[in-house]
Amino acid sequence: MNKSISASELRSWENSLPQMAKVLRDANVKDDTHILLEYKLPSTEKRIDFAFNSTMTAFFCPFLS
């Protein structure tokens, strides 16, 4: 994906990615977890900043609550 980004968007990711990494470490997610960053929704210009999917049966994350 060859997309240029603004300095503010870069700063935003530099600030938020370490926090999301901590959330994932603290949640002790399984090895089969899939992480999506800046996922473009089909048929639209909208994006999801961060999403993850796993086969976990139970998950509690106060950061996301």
C-alpha positions in Angstrom: 0.0 0.0 0.0 1.8 3.1 -1.2 -0.1 5.8 0.6 1.5 8.9 2.1 0.3 10.0 5.5 0.4 13.3 7.3 2.7 14.1 10.2 -0.3 14.2 12.6 -1.5 10.7 11.5 2.0 9.4 12.0 2.2 10.9 15.5 -1.2 9.4 16.3 0.0 5.9 15.4 3.3 6.4 17.3 1.2 7.3 20.4 -1.5 4.7 20.1 0.3 1.6 18.8 2.3 1.0 22.0 -0.9 1.3 24.0 -2.7 -1.3 21.8 0.4 -3.6 22.1 0.1 -3.4 25.9 -3.6 -4.2 25.7 -2.9 -7.3 23.6 0.0 -8.4 25.8 -2.1 -7.9 29.0 -5.0 -9.8 27.4 -2.7 -12.8 26.8 -4.2 -13.4 23.3 -3.7 -16.6 21.5 -1.2 -17.2 18.7 -4.0 -17.4 16.1 -5.1 -13.8 16.7 -5.4 -11.6 13.5 -4.7 -7.9 13.8 -5.9 -5.4 11.3 -4.5 -1.9 11.1 -6.1 0.8 8.9 -8.5 -1.8 7.4 -10.4 -0.2 4.5 -14.0 -1.1 4.4 -15.1 -2.5 1.1 -17.0 -0.2 -1.3 -16.3 2.9 0.9 -13.4 5.2 1.7 -13.9 4.6 5.5 -11.3 2.7 7.5 -11.2 0.9 10.8 -8.1 2.0 12.8 -7.6 -1.2 14.8 -9.4 -4.5 15.0 -8.5 -8.0 16.1 -10.1 -11.4 16.0 -9.2 -14.5 17.9 -10.8 -17.8 18.9 -10.8 -16.7 22.5 -13.7 -17.8 24.6 -13.6 -15.0 27.2 -12.0 -11.6 27.0 -12.2 -8.6 29.2 -10.3 -5.4 28.5 -11.0 -2.4 30.7 -9.1 -0.2 28.2 -11.8 -0.9 25.6 -14.8 -1.0 27.9 
